[in-house]
Amino acid sequence: MKLRQMAVAFLLNDEKEVLFLQKKPKDTFLAGMLVPIGGHIEGDEMYDPQTACFREIEEETGINNNSISSLTLRYIVLRMKENKEIRIQYVFFGNVSKGSKLIESDEGLLAWINVKDIKNQNVSATTKEIAKHYEKIGKLTEKVYVGSMKSIKGKPEITWGILEDWELPILN
């Protein structure tokens, strides 16, 4: 069984908009869809998905890590693909100015989408589920959530849990 790891970012501006990449219609992966900024983790980044995320952000947008504040791991999503591949997606959230200078990318066009409007866009089921959870729960906490993508009654859904260190002492 193969393992594929990705790191993506939901970069928010002051107007609660997220920067997305509109994939080209002829792309082989998520053709024509809006996707969070990010991509595959390279071999030398396997133990540091945040470094991969910063690299992907700069490659796809031109925004360097000095222009991003509080890039923090918020979600880890697991998915089985065709019973042949386990996909792990590390999802970071960070803040960036809407006025940040953006570059053109060979991968597609950049667009700002309001967090509340993501569910109505041409995005993957994973992205919809992350946005839904963030809007309802995630924005209210600093916790990291882990989710398993599956089909419930024929509809894609993520079952969420809080990622915690069970060895920490319980404080009363």
Number of C-alpha atoms within 10 A of each C-alpha: 6 9 11 13 17 20 27 26 28 26 25 22 18 10 12 15 20 27 24 25 21 21 20 17 12 9 12 9 10 16 14 17 19 24 24 23 26 27 20 18 24 14 9 10 14 14 11 12 23 21 17 23 26 22 20 22 23 16 18 22 21 17 20 14 16 8 12 18 14 12 19 16 20 24 25 20 20 19 18 14 12 7 9 10 13 16 17 19 24 24 28 25 20 17 20 21 15 17 7 14 10 13 14 12 13 10 13 20 16 21 14 16 17 15 18 14 12 20 17 8 11 15 18 15 15 20 18 20 20 25 21 16 16 19 13 10 12 17 13 9 9 11 15 17 21 20 22 16 18 16 9 10 7 7 8 14 18 21 13 17 12 12 14 11 7 7 6 7 7 6 4 3
